Amino acid sequence: MKIFNCILFCMLLAGVSCLDNVPGGIIPLKGTQWKLAGSVNVETGELREFQPTACAECFTLTFHSDHEASGLSVWVKTAIDLLDLRKYMNHDISEARWGGDPSLRIDGDRFRSIMISIESFTVTTEELKLYHNNKTEYLLFKRIQP
């Protein structure tokens, strides 16, 4: 019984520590939309944009609750849950929608591989940062004003 209580206590403690990043108690995200500005190197601050930059709906996230969002890269519909960063989902879209242009697929593939490796996040009223690559880089999303 003591082992069970110890395991339960550790699970509860781990669950509480996961709530450190819960945006709902700090910044309401439900109904907000975000556009990817690019990938930022934490050390240098260098920003790398994703192509195509002229596509308004590409590389966006829309929050349906204070922790769940879905969006679109160039060719993949995506979803993320900030309470469970391992719970990443994506669905391929027909290449015909984007004309099958292989150059557009490069950043779409990069975005997809980053989204499945998100390690942590920070959020303010204007910026959402999704950290990856041992927290040496992050995807920087800017809030789209209604």
Secondary structure by P-SEA (a helix, b strand, c coil): caaaaaaaaaaaaaaaaaaccccccccccccbbbbbcbbbcccccbbbbcccccccccbbbbbcccccccccccccccccccccccbbbbbbccccccccccccaaaaaaaaaaaaccccccccccbbbbbcccccccbbbbbbcc
